[in-house]
């Protein structure tokens, strides 16, 4: 394996006001190598990535790309130099109002070195070549806004890879991908590595790291806290370096369930799906796990009136329940915390307290006017309860780290009592510490409601649930009490009808 330094980062510092975010970061990215960067939310990962990508200028230190000074004035400058970033927020890498073909050839449009007359036919031909090279099986004429989150992410990744970069930065790239899509991504990363591209891969997923990492770098409080470069890579030690302490077991003790809150009988989510029954009880936290695309989100949307089941009956607290909209579901006491917070959860222009109170504004007003005091007090209480790191409830939501944004979304739905709380991938894109914080708060507050947590990662389910349900092909295929659980059986059920493939790295 080649170890030429593609990008050398020396003594990088960055402060925002009095907040020193990066404290002299030294990091070399080697050609033909995948460097995994681990860090708790707020450790400085995003700031470092934005400095490399030309979004921010460093206050001190230097970078050298291929041995030459590198200080991009903007993201376009970084891209021209050969440094490409695929951000965790997918819409930073695609243009939703353009079709797939145009997105794939954006960098070849007039003004980017190509002839100054845009030819749609020629653009689609180039896009088809890019899609084939990247293994992207999508309708090139489809509008990106109409694609699923996973497909949008694959378009963003394909567009970035088509630039043939020297350095590629991937920020939580598998957070919205199915198992098959993740394997395709890993194959592309292997191909880039073989071409000599230096890859900085940001992830907290154990499965990703074990599959893709050549080395692991831990970042804590704005400084490098650990380097792990000897096989076998010590993931547990890297987590300790990232957090500053060892990772204790979650210590879940399954609790007895209370009264039945929601019941589903003969529920069919799709015409081809088999009917199933479901019962959720007061005081228990139930995790629904399974591969992406197996029906978890479809079930959540059915329970809150965003889609209609093909067949079956629902009852809530013993009475027939068939919401026709999410407004009706909320009025009945059924809340959904949606996945993909950037598009479906937060309002970027709003403050923290405005984001938290948004679905419940009528409860904070008199005679049609908002009374700000109670609204802000509620938000302050939730900030304290969830441990949201901020200056105050008036801070813009986008000033928060990804993990603290996710905590704010969860805080919204914990701020009011409900009968059933459904959370779709609440741990997506957050670090292990934030995940434990959110899980602990869900369990702590679960006594007066039923809680259903949808998660693709089994370890997340094990950390939060009293009971674990497994979904495959839009039906339930397993149910387990989270005590001395048979993990082999659960994994077998998760893989039901899934495409069989080895996760072992191909030999090079």
C-alpha positions as CSV (number, residue, x, y, z in Angstrom):
1,X,0.0,0.0,0.0
2,X,1.3,3.4,-0.9
3,X,1.8,5.9,1.9
4,X,2.6,9.1,0.0
5,X,1.1,12.1,1.9
6,X,-1.7,13.6,-0.3
7,X,-2.8,16.2,2.3
8,X,-0.7,17.4,5.2
9,X,-2.5,19.4,8.0
10,X,-0.2,21.0,10.5
11,X,-1.2,23.0,13.6
12,X,-4.6,24.0,12.4
13,X,-6.5,26.3,14.8
14,X,-10.0,27.8,14.6
15,X,-12.1,29.9,17.0
16,X,-15.5,31.3,16.7
17,X,-15.6,34.3,19.1
18,X,-14.2,33.1,22.4
19,X,-14.9,29.4,21.5
20,X,-11.7,27.7,20.5
21,X,-12.9,24.8,18.3
22,X,-9.7,23.5,16.8
23,X,-6.5,23.4,19.0
24,X,-3.6,22.7,16.7
25,X,-4.7,19.7,14.7
26,X,-2.0,17.7,13.0
27,X,-3.2,15.1,10.5
28,X,-1.7,13.5,7.3
29,X,-4.0,11.9,4.7
30,X,-2.1,9.3,2.7
31,X,-2.8,8.4,-0.9
32,X,-4.5,5.0,-1.4
33,X,-5.6,4.9,2.3
34,X,-8.8,5.3,4.2
35,X,-8.5,7.3,7.4
36,X,-11.5,7.1,9.6
37,X,-12.0,10.2,11.8
38,X,-14.0,9.6,15.0
39,X,-15.1,12.3,17.3
40,X,-18.0,13.2,19.6
41,X,-20.5,15.8,18.4
42,X,-18.9,19.1,19.0
43,X,-15.3,17.8,18.9
44,X,-14.5,19.9,15.9
45,X,-14.9,17.3,13.0
46,X,-17.3,19.5,11.0
47,X,-15.1,22.6,11.4
48,X,-12.0,20.7,10.3
49,X,-13.9,19.3,7.2
50,X,-15.1,22.8,6.4
51,X,-11.5,24.2,6.6
52,X,-10.2,21.5,4.3
53,X,-13.2,22.1,1.9
54,X,-12.8,25.9,1.8
55,X,-15.9,26.9,3.7
56,X,-13.9,28.3,6.6
57,X,-10.4,29.8,6.7
58,X,-8.1,28.6,9.5
59,X,-6.9,31.0,12.2
60,X,-3.5,29.3,12.3
61,X,-1.5,26.4,10.9
62,X,-1.1,25.3,7.3
63,X,-2.2,22.7,4.8
64,X,-0.2,21.3,1.9
65,X,-1.8,19.3,-0.9
66,X,0.7,17.2,-2.9
67,X,3.5,19.1,-1.2
68,X,2.2,22.5,-2.3
69,X,0.6,25.1,0.0
70,X,-3.2,24.6,0.1
71,X,-5.6,27.3,1.3
72,X,-8.8,27.3,-0.7
73,X,-10.7,30.5,-0.7
74,X,-14.0,28.8,-1.2
75,X,-15.5,25.3,-1.8
76,X,-15.1,25.7,-5.6
77,X,-11.4,26.4,-5.1
78,X,-11.0,23.2,-3.1
79,X,-12.8,21.2,-5.7
80,X,-10.6,22.6,-8.5
81,X,-7.6,21.6,-6.5
82,X,-8.9,18.0,-6.2
83,X,-10.4,18.0,-2.7
84,X,-14.1,16.9,-2.8
85,X,-16.5,16.6,0.2
86,X,-19.7,14.6,0.4
87,X,-21.5,16.2,3.4
88,X,-23.8,14.5,5.8
89,X,-26.6,16.9,4.8
90,X,-27.4,15.5,1.4
91,X,-28.8,18.6,-0.1
92,X,-25.3,20.2,0.2
93,X,-24.2,17.8,-2.6
94,X,-27.2,17.8,-4.9
95,X,-29.6,20.3,-6.5
96,X,-33.1,18.9,-5.7
97,X,-34.8,20.9,-8.5
98,X,-32.7,19.5,-11.2
99,X,-32.8,16.0,-12.7
100,X,-30.3,13.2,-12.0
101,X,-28.4,13.7,-15.2
102,X,-27.9,17.4,-14.7
103,X,-26.7,16.8,-11.2
104,X,-24.1,14.3,-12.3
105,X,-22.7,16.7,-14.9
106,X,-23.0,20.0,-13.0
107,X,-19.2,20.4,-12.9
108,X,-19.1,20.2,-16.7
109,X,-21.7,22.8,-17.5
110,X,-20.7,26.1,-19.3
111,X,-18.2,28.0,-17.3
112,X,-16.4,24.9,-15.9
113,X,-14.2,24.2,-18.9
114,X,-16.7,22.7,-21.2
115,X,-18.0,24.4,-24.4
116,X,-20.3,27.3,-23.5
117,X,-23.4,25.8,-25.2
118,X,-25.3,23.5,-23.0
119,X,-26.6,20.4,-24.9
120,X,-29.1,18.3,-23.0
121,X,-28.5,15.2,-25.1
122,X,-24.7,15.4,-24.6
123,X,-25.2,16.0,-20.9
124,X,-27.3,12.9,-20.6
125,X,-24.7,10.9,-22.5
126,X,-22.0,12.0,-20.1
127,X,-24.3,11.4,-17.1
128,X,-25.0,7.9,-18.3
129,X,-21.3,7.2,-18.5
130,X,-20.8,8.5,-15.0
131,X,-23.8,6.5,-13.7
132,X,-22.5,3.3,-15.2
133,X,-19.0,3.8,-13.9
134,X,-20.4,4.4,-10.4
135,X,-23.0,1.6,-10.5
136,X,-25.9,4.1,-10.2
137,X,-29.1,2.5,-11.4
138,X,-31.5,5.4,-11.6
139,X,-33.7,7.1,-14.1
140,X,-31.5,10.0,-15.3
141,X,-34.5,12.1,-16.1
142,X,-36.0,11.8,-12.6
143,X,-36.0,15.0,-10.5
144,X,-33.7,14.6,-7.5
145,X,-36.4,16.0,-5.2
146,X,-38.6,13.0,-6.1
147,X,-35.9,10.5,-5.1
148,X,-35.7,8.7,-1.8
149,X,-33.1,10.0,0.7
150,X,-30.9,7.0,-0.1
151,X,-31.0,7.6,-3.8
152,X,-30.2,11.3,-3.3
153,X,-27.2,10.3,-1.3
154,X,-26.0,7.9,-4.0
155,X,-26.4,10.8,-6.5
156,X,-24.3,13.1,-4.3
157,X,-21.6,10.4,-3.9
158,X,-21.5,9.6,-7.6
159,X,-21.3,13.2,-8.5
160,X,-18.4,13.7,-6.1
161,X,-16.5,10.6,-7.3
162,X,-17.0,11.6,-10.9
163,X,-14.7,14.6,-10.2
164,X,-11.8,12.1,-9.8
165,X,-10.4,13.8,-6.7
166,X,-7.0,13.5,-5.0
167,X,-8.7,13.7,-1.6
168,X,-12.3,12.6,-0.9
169,X,-14.1,13.4,2.4
170,X,-17.1,11.3,3.2
171,X,-19.2,12.5,6.2
172,X,-21.4,9.7,7.6
173,X,-22.1,8.4,4.0
174,X,-24.0,5.3,5.0
175,X,-26.4,6.8,7.4
176,X,-29.3,6.6,4.9
177,X,-28.2,3.7,2.8
178,X,-29.5,0.2,2.7
179,X,-27.2,-2.7,3.2
180,X,-26.9,-3.3,-0.5
181,X,-26.3,0.4,-1.2
182,X,-23.7,0.5,1.5
183,X,-21.8,-2.4,-0.1
184,X,-21.9,-0.6,-3.4
185,X,-20.5,2.5,-1.7
186,X,-17.7,0.4,-0.1
187,X,-16.9,-1.1,-3.5
188,X,-16.6,2.4,-4.9
189,X,-14.4,3.5,-2.0
190,X,-12.2,0.4,-2.6
191,X,-11.9,1.5,-6.3
192,X,-10.9,5.0,-5.3
193,X,-8.3,3.7,-2.8
194,X,-6.8,1.5,-5.5
195,X,-6.5,4.6,-7.7
196,X,-4.5,6.3,-5.0
197,X,-7.1,8.7,-3.7
198,X,-6.7,9.7,0.0
199,X,-10.0,9.2,1.8
200,X,-11.1,10.8,5.0
201,X,-14.1,8.8,6.2
202,X,-16.2,10.2,9.1
203,X,-18.4,7.6,10.9
204,X,-19.4,6.2,14.2
205,X,-20.8,3.0,12.8
206,X,-18.8,0.0,14.0
207,X,-19.7,-2.0,10.9
208,X,-18.4,0.8,8.6
209,X,-15.2,1.3,10.5
210,X,-14.3,-2.4,10.6
211,X,-15.1,-2.8,6.9
212,X,-13.4,0.3,5.5
213,X,-10.7,1.7,7.8
214,X,-6.9,1.5,7.2
215,X,-6.3,3.7,10.2
216,X,-8.5,5.4,12.9
217,X,-7.9,9.0,14.2
218,X,-9.8,10.1,17.3
219,X,-10.6,13.8,17.8
220,X,-11.6,15.2,21.2
221,X,-12.2,18.8,22.2
222,X,-10.6,20.1,19.0
223,X,-7.4,18.1,19.2
224,X,-6.2,14.7,18.1
225,X,-6.6,12.4,21.0
226,X,-5.5,9.0,19.5
227,X,-4.0,7.4,16.4
228,X,-4.6,3.8,15.7
229,X,-2.6,2.5,12.7
230,X,-1.6,-1.1,13.5
231,X,-3.7,-4.1,12.5
232,X,-5.9,-5.2,14.0
233,X,-7.3,-1.7,14.6
234,X,-8.4,-1.2,18.2
235,X,-11.9,0.2,17.9
236,X,-12.6,0.1,21.6
237,X,-9.4,2.1,22.4
238,X,-10.4,4.6,19.7
239,X,-13.8,5.1,21.3
240,X,-12.1,5.7,24.6
241,X,-9.8,8.2,23.0
242,X,-12.8,9.9,21.4
243,X,-14.8,10.1,24.6
244,X,-12.1,10.5,27.2
245,X,-13.3,7.5,29.1
246,X,-14.3,3.9,28.5
247,X,-17.6,3.0,27.0
248,X,-19.7,1.3,29.7
249,X,-22.5,-1.2,28.8
250,X,-25.9,0.3,28.3
251,X,-27.2,-2.0,31.1
252,X,-30.8,-2.4,29.7
253,X,-33.1,-4.3,32.0
254,X,-36.3,-5.2,30.3
255,X,-39.3,-3.8,32.2
256,X,-42.8,-5.3,32.4
257,X,-45.3,-3.7,30.0
258,X,-48.3,-1.8,31.2
259,X,-51.7,-1.4,29.6
260,X,-52.1,-1.8,25.8
261,X,-51.9,1.5,24.0
262,X,-51.9,0.6,20.3
263,X,-53.0,-2.6,18.6
264,X,-52.8,-3.5,14.9
265,X,-54.6,-6.6,13.6
266,X,-54.0,-8.1,10.1
267,X,-52.1,-5.0,9.0
268,X,-50.7,-5.1,5.5
269,X,-48.5,-2.2,4.4
270,X,-48.1,-3.2,0.7
271,X,-50.1,-5.4,-1.6
272,X,-47.3,-8.0,-1.6
273,X,-46.7,-7.7,2.1
274,X,-47.9,-10.4,4.5
275,X,-50.4,-9.3,7.2
276,X,-49.1,-9.0,10.7
277,X,-50.3,-8.0,14.2
278,X,-48.6,-5.6,16.6
279,X,-49.2,-4.5,20.2
280,X,-47.5,-1.6,22.0
281,X,-47.9,-1.0,25.7
282,X,-47.6,1.8,28.2
283,X,-44.2,2.1,29.9
284,X,-42.2,0.0,27.4
285,X,-39.7,1.0,24.8
286,X,-40.0,-1.2,21.7
287,X,-37.3,-1.1,19.0
288,X,-38.2,-2.0,15.4
289,X,-35.1,-3.1,13.5
290,X,-34.4,-4.4,10.0
291,X,-32.6,-3.4,6.9
292,X,-33.3,0.0,5.2
293,X,-36.3,-0.4,2.8
294,X,-38.0,-3.3,4.6
295,X,-41.0,-1.2,5.8
296,X,-40.1,0.4,9.1
297,X,-40.8,4.0,7.8
298,X,-43.9,2.7,6.0
299,X,-45.3,1.4,9.3
300,X,-44.5,4.7,11.1
301,X,-46.2,6.7,8.3
302,X,-49.3,4.4,8.6
303,X,-49.5,5.0,12.3
304,X,-49.6,8.8,11.9
305,X,-51.9,9.0,8.9
306,X,-49.3,9.8,6.2
307,X,-50.3,6.7,4.3
308,X,-53.1,4.2,4.3
309,X,-52.7,0.5,5.0
310,X,-53.7,-2.0,2.3
311,X,-55.7,-3.9,4.9
312,X,-56.0,-4.3,8.7
313,X,-57.4,-2.5,11.7
314,X,-55.8,-0.1,14.2
315,X,-57.0,0.7,17.7
316,X,-55.7,3.3,20.2
317,X,-56.4,2.9,23.9
318,X,-59.1,0.3,23.0
319,X,-60.9,2.5,20.4
320,X,-60.8,2.3,16.5
321,X,-58.0,4.5,15.2
322,X,-57.6,5.6,11.6
323,X,-55.9,9.0,11.3
324,X,-56.3,10.8,8.0
325,X,-53.5,13.2,8.6
326,X,-50.6,13.8,10.9
327,X,-52.6,16.6,12.5
328,X,-55.3,14.1,13.5
329,X,-52.6,11.7,14.8
330,X,-51.1,14.5,17.0
331,X,-54.5,15.4,18.3
332,X,-55.0,11.8,19.3
333,X,-51.7,11.7,21.1
334,X,-49.6,9.9,18.5
335,X,-46.3,11.7,17.7
336,X,-43.7,10.9,15.0
337,X,-40.1,12.2,15.1
338,X,-39.2,11.8,11.4
339,X,-35.8,10.7,10.1
340,X,-33.8,13.0,7.8
341,X,-33.8,16.0,10.2
342,X,-32.4,18.4,7.5
343,X,-35.5,18.0,5.3
344,X,-38.2,16.7,7.5
345,X,-37.6,18.0,11.1
346,X,-35.7,21.2,11.6
347,X,-36.6,24.7,10.3
348,X,-33.1,26.1,9.4
349,X,-34.2,29.8,9.9
350,X,-35.7,29.2,13.3
351,X,-34.1,29.3,16.8
352,X,-33.8,26.3,19.1
353,X,-37.0,27.2,21.0
354,X,-39.0,27.8,17.9
355,X,-38.0,24.4,16.5
356,X,-38.9,22.7,19.7
357,X,-42.3,24.4,20.1
358,X,-43.3,24.3,16.4
359,X,-46.1,21.6,16.4
360,X,-47.6,22.9,19.6
361,X,-47.8,26.7,19.0
362,X,-51.5,26.8,19.9
363,X,-50.6,25.7,23.4
364,X,-48.4,28.8,23.9
365,X,-50.8,31.5,22.7
366,X,-53.7,33.6,23.8
367,X,-56.4,34.9,21.5
368,X,-54.2,34.0,18.5
369,X,-51.1,35.6,19.8
370,X,-47.9,33.8,21.0
371,X,-46.8,34.4,24.5
372,X,-43.0,34.0,24.3
373,X,-42.3,33.4,28.0
374,X,-43.9,30.0,28.5
375,X,-42.6,28.8,25.1
376,X,-39.0,29.8,25.9
377,X,-39.2,28.3,29.4
378,X,-40.4,25.0,28.0
379,X,-37.4,25.0,25.6
380,X,-35.0,25.8,28.4
381,X,-36.3,22.9,30.4
382,X,-35.9,20.6,27.4
383,X,-32.4,21.9,26.8
384,X,-31.5,21.0,30.4
385,X,-33.2,17.6,30.2
386,X,-31.5,16.5,27.0
387,X,-28.2,18.2,27.7
388,X,-28.3,20.2,24.5
389,X,-25.0,22.1,24.3
390,X,-25.8,25.8,23.3
391,X,-25.6,29.3,24.6
392,X,-29.3,29.6,25.1
393,X,-32.7,28.7,23.6
394,X,-32.6,31.7,21.3
395,X,-29.5,30.4,19.4
396,X,-30.2,29.6,15.7
397,X,-30.7,25.8,15.3
398,X,-27.9,25.6,12.7
399,X,-25.3,26.8,15.2
400,X,-25.6,23.5,16.9
401,X,-23.6,20.4,16.1
402,X,-25.5,17.5,14.3
403,X,-25.9,15.6,17.6
404,X,-27.4,18.6,19.4
405,X,-29.7,19.3,16.5
406,X,-30.9,15.7,16.8
407,X,-31.4,16.2,20.5
408,X,-33.5,19.3,19.8
409,X,-35.7,17.3,17.4
410,X,-36.3,14.6,20.1
411,X,-36.8,17.4,22.7
412,X,-39.7,18.7,20.6
413,X,-41.7,15.5,21.0
414,X,-40.7,14.9,24.6
415,X,-42.0,18.4,25.5
416,X,-45.6,17.3,25.5
417,X,-47.4,14.3,26.9
418,X,-48.6,11.7,24.4
419,X,-50.0,8.2,24.1
420,X,-47.5,6.8,21.5
421,X,-44.2,8.3,20.6
422,X,-42.6,7.0,17.3
423,X,-39.0,7.9,16.5
424,X,-37.6,7.0,13.1
425,X,-33.8,6.6,13.2
426,X,-33.4,9.0,16.2
427,X,-29.7,8.1,16.4
428,X,-28.8,8.8,12.8
429,X,-25.6,10.8,12.4
430,X,-25.0,11.2,16.2
431,X,-22.0,10.0,18.1
432,X,-22.1,7.2,20.7
433,X,-22.3,9.6,23.7
434,X,-25.2,11.5,22.2
435,X,-26.9,8.2,21.3
436,X,-26.7,7.1,24.9
437,X,-28.0,10.4,26.1
438,X,-31.0,10.3,23.8
439,X,-31.7,6.6,24.7
440,X,-31.5,7.2,28.4
441,X,-33.9,10.1,28.2
442,X,-36.4,8.0,26.1
443,X,-36.3,5.3,28.8
444,X,-36.5,7.8,31.7
445,X,-39.6,9.4,30.3
446,X,-41.4,6.3,28.9
447,X,-43.6,5.6,31.9
448,X,-46.8,7.3,30.7
449,X,-46.7,6.3,27.0
450,X,-45.8,3.6,24.5
451,X,-42.5,4.2,22.7
452,X,-41.6,2.8,19.3
453,X,-38.0,3.4,18.1
454,X,-37.1,2.5,14.5
455,X,-33.4,1.8,13.9
456,X,-31.4,0.0,11.2
457,X,-28.5,-0.8,13.6
458,X,-29.0,-3.7,16.0
459,X,-26.6,-2.3,18.6
460,X,-28.9,0.8,18.8
461,X,-31.9,-1.4,19.4
462,X,-30.1,-3.3,22.1
463,X,-29.1,-0.1,24.0
464,X,-32.6,1.3,24.2
465,X,-35.4,-1.3,24.0
466,X,-37.3,-3.6,26.4
467,X,-38.5,-5.5,23.4
468,X,-37.1,-5.8,19.9
469,X,-39.2,-6.5,16.8
470,X,-37.7,-7.4,13.4
471,X,-39.1,-6.4,10.1
472,X,-38.4,-7.8,6.7
473,X,-40.3,-7.5,3.4
474,X,-42.9,-5.1,5.1
475,X,-43.9,-7.6,7.7
476,X,-42.8,-8.6,11.2
477,X,-40.6,-11.7,11.3
478,X,-39.4,-11.7,14.9
479,X,-40.1,-10.5,18.4
480,X,-37.6,-10.7,21.3
481,X,-37.5,-9.6,24.9
482,X,-34.2,-7.8,25.5
483,X,-33.0,-10.2,28.1
484,X,-30.3,-12.8,27.3
485,X,-31.3,-12.3,23.7
486,X,-30.2,-14.7,21.0
487,X,-28.3,-12.4,18.7
488,X,-27.7,-15.0,16.0
489,X,-31.4,-15.5,15.7
490,X,-32.1,-11.8,15.5
491,X,-29.4,-11.3,12.8
492,X,-30.8,-14.2,10.9
493,X,-34.2,-12.7,10.9
494,X,-32.9,-9.3,9.9
495,X,-31.2,-10.9,6.9
496,X,-34.4,-12.6,5.8
497,X,-34.8,-12.3,2.0
498,X,-31.8,-9.9,2.0
499,X,-29.2,-10.1,-0.6
500,X,-26.4,-12.4,0.6
501,X,-23.0,-11.0,0.4
502,X,-19.8,-11.0,2.3
503,X,-18.6,-7.9,4.1
504,X,-15.0,-9.0,3.9
505,X,-12.7,-6.5,2.1
506,X,-11.7,-7.7,-1.4
507,X,-8.0,-8.6,-1.7
508,X,-5.9,-5.9,-3.3
